[in-house]
Each structure stands twice: as C-alpha cells, then as structure tokens.
Amino acid sequence: MENLKDKVAYITGGSKGIGLGVARALLNAGMRVAISGRHSEALTHAKETLGSDQLLTLVSNVDRFKDEQQAVDKILGQWGQLDVVLANAGVGHFAPVDEMSVEHWTQMMNTNLNGVFHTLKASVAALKESKGYYMTLASLAGTNFFPTGAGYNATKFGVVGFTQAAMLDLRKYDIKVSTIMPGSVATHFNNNEPSQKDAWKIQPEDIGELVVDLLKMHPRTLPSKVEVRPSRPDKK
Ligand SMILES: NC(=O)c1ccc[n+]([C@@H]2O[C@H](COP(=O)([O-])OP(=O)(O)OC[C@H]3O[C@@H](n4cnc5c(N)ncnc54)[C@H](OP(=O)(O)O)[C@@H]3O)[C@@H](O)[C@H]2O)c1
C-alpha cells in the first residue's frame, strides 16, 4: 500500500498485547483503526491508552461468525471501507495431551482456528473491493511443536496452513495475505503480567512496526510467512 493515511484496519483481539501494539503503530501511521475483544472494559481501557479519535472499539467474540459479521458491518457503516484485517485474537492453554481438558481444547479450536476463518469470511468481500491485506497472527508454535503444546500447536499449525492456502486463493483478487509467526512476545498471553522479566522478549510495538513494514512493501512483493523471534533468548 503506497499511502497508509486514512486506510481502515480491523484488528481482532486488539484490546491488549500484540493487537494493541499493532493498533498503536497503525494509528501513528495515520490509519483509522477498529479493535475488538470480548470484554468492553478492556476495550475502554485500550481506548483511553491509545487516546485517538480515529479508533473504533467493538465487542465481538471471534468464536461466533455472527459477531464478526456485525463487527465488519459496523466498520463499513462508520468508514465505508476496509483495507487491512489482522486476525489476531487467540488464547493458549498448555498441558500434557492426556491431561488437557475438552473445554480448553475446544476454546483454542474455536478462537485460534475457527475465529480466523470467521474474520476472513466476514471481511473478504470488503477486502476484494479495497484490494486489501488480510493477515493472521500465528506463532512459531505453528512450525515448532513442543511438550504440552498439542492443542495450541494444532491450532497454530492450522492457522499457518489456512493462511497459506488463503493466500493462493485470494491473490488473484489483488488481496495480499500473510501470516506472522512470532516467538515469545511480552503480553498478557497465558495469564502473564508483562514486567521487567519480559524485557528479553519481542515487544508488542515491534510487531506493530513489522505490520507497518509489510503494509508498505511494494505491491509486487508478498512476504507470505514471516517468522519473528527474540534475537537474544532468555538464558535459563
Ligand atoms: N504472547 C506471545 O508470546 C505470542 C507468541 C506468538 C503468537 N501469539 C499469538 O498472538 C495473538 C495475540 O496474543 P497476545 O499475546 O497479544 O495475548 P493477550 O495479551 O492475552 O491478548 C489477547 C487479545 O485477544 C482477545 N481475545 C481473546 N479471545 C478472544 C475471542 N474469542 N474473541 C475476540 N477477542 C479475543 C483478548 O481480549 P478479551 O479477553 O477481552 O477477549 C485480548 O485483546 C494470539 O493469537 C496468540 O496466540 C502470542
């Protein structure tokens, strides 16, 4: 995208962590940004933190296709266009596979995997119109498996496969599609409270910078799968 000014972005799970960091970067780049999440208090807090009149907050649970349809309708009602979608909302529950609860498994499937499809399905007509950009927030857990990760790995391997296939389907409409696969990021993920102990991790604003760089990439070039890791991992 040559000029980001006034372009419209929708970030699912934008009230905290990576989504909030990306929202800040896109607002700083002059874009209009909608963020969603399940909890209105977290969205209100995010709105106060970001302090921008170019921000729209939407209560939406990506587990439910209807919520995502309504969220996209509100964005189109407010701004009349949608140029960038980041399917970022996600949860992580970690346990040996024999101990994993059905509830945790189902929640990860519904949010991390079904959710990215719901968001795409709800926004793809608008993205065809704008020749826009659809991104997913996968993880290095979408290529590296580990003990206690069976459920989370299954969703993130799924997100990577989904996004790559979607890229092949949608590039003929001039829609760019990428998946971002970070290692550890300093966020609230898995009940973490970000603090000084997380200084070695990727910071949410770093992913924000990366998203802006991807958006500004020349139209002829598409980094379809982007792995990002801390350059100096924690010494254990
Ligand atoms: N942190 C890491 O180390 C890391 C590394 C690689 C990939 N990731 C991925 O990055 C994405 C963002 O995670 P994060 O680290 O930024 O976590 P976070 O700080 O916990 O933020 C998660 C965001 O997603 C929202 N959310 C959760 N479930 C949702 C649902 N069903 N519908 C709509 N919104 C929902 C949360 O708001 P509500 O709770 O109010 O809904 C919150 O805004 C996830 O997909 C995660 O798997 C994280």
The ligand as an ORCA input file, in Angstrom:
! r2SCAN-3c Opt
* xyz 0 1
  N       2.488    -13.579     23.508
  C       3.196    -14.448     22.808
  O       4.306    -14.888     23.209
  C       2.694    -14.915     21.467
  C       3.599    -15.532     20.598
  C       3.150    -15.962     19.348
  C       1.841    -15.771     18.983
  N       0.961    -15.190     19.845
  C      -0.421    -15.007     19.402
  O      -0.692    -13.615     19.374
  C      -2.096    -13.409     19.455
  C      -2.377    -12.300     20.468
  O      -1.993    -12.764     21.754
  P      -1.314    -11.820     22.843
  O      -0.011    -12.427     23.164
  O      -1.373    -10.403     22.446
  O      -2.287    -12.130     24.085
  P      -3.097    -11.198     25.102
  O      -2.242    -10.101     25.634
  O      -3.717    -12.152     26.054
  O      -4.244    -10.545     24.174
  C      -5.239    -11.344     23.601
  C      -6.321    -10.477     22.987
  O      -7.273    -11.323     22.324
  C      -8.578    -11.043     22.823
  N      -9.386    -12.272     22.722
  C      -9.201    -13.467     23.317
  N     -10.158    -14.344     22.961
  C     -10.970    -13.677     22.090
  C     -12.137    -14.024     21.371
  N     -12.688    -15.242     21.460
  N     -12.709    -13.088     20.569
  C     -12.183    -11.847     20.470
  N     -11.076    -11.456     21.137
  C     -10.490    -12.356     21.937
  C      -8.354    -10.524     24.252
  O      -9.405     -9.713     24.724
  P     -10.649    -10.347     25.576
  O     -10.047    -11.293     26.579
  O     -11.339     -9.178     26.184
  O     -11.496    -11.032     24.568
  C      -7.090     -9.681     24.023
  O      -7.444     -8.422     23.468
  C      -2.694    -14.779     19.797
  O      -3.254    -15.349     18.623
  C      -1.509    -15.587     20.273
  O      -1.703    -16.969     20.054
  C       1.364    -14.747     21.086
*
